């Protein structure tokens, strides 16, 4: 893994999913020879705080933070709602969703089926989805 890699985790609401992702990523990064920067972006300050407590090195909150920082990321992880305008009870603005979709980063999204159904997707426990997302991230990091 090369230096200077930015891993961004985006979440809203209470930040629980983002915090679980951050914790798993942080634990896996501890065993790596070179480090990556782990950044928490919350749609609100509570989500950001939860992810910072889980081990993110830096964090920021709100629409502009997501818009600016998504463009700097190498990898973006979070629930699928981060690409859906007005999701998470309206916390994800259309501009935030667009910024995540237009980012040059690889997006690794958790297919949570809140308010919609993703055909062909097997319903799996959240913990398994988080494990799969983190495994995908580290598979990609090894290719760098």
C-alpha positions, 0 to 999 in steps of 0.5 A: 500500500502506498503512502498518501492514500485517503480512505473516507467513510461517510455516514449520517443519522447517528453514525453507527454504520460509519463507526463500525466501518471505521473501527474495522478499517482502523484495526486492519490498518494497524497491521499494515506496514504503510498507513493510510489516512482514515477520514470521517465525514458526517452528514451531521456532527453527531455522526462525525463524532461517533466515527472519530471516537471509533478511530478516524484520524480526522473528521468534518461535518455537513454538506460542504465538507462532504462535497470538498472531501469526497473529491480528495478521497481514494476510497469512499465507504458508507451505506448506499444512501450516500449516493441517493439524494434526500436519503437518511431522512433528508440528511444527504442533499442532492449536492452531497450525493452528486459529489460522491458519485462524481468523485474519482474514488472507488466507492464501496457501498453497503446495500442497506434496503431502507425504503427500497429493494435492490433486486438480486441482492441477498439480504445479509446481516449488517455485520457481514456487509461491513466485513465484506466492504472492509475486505474489498477495501483491503483487496484493492489496497494490496493492488496499489 
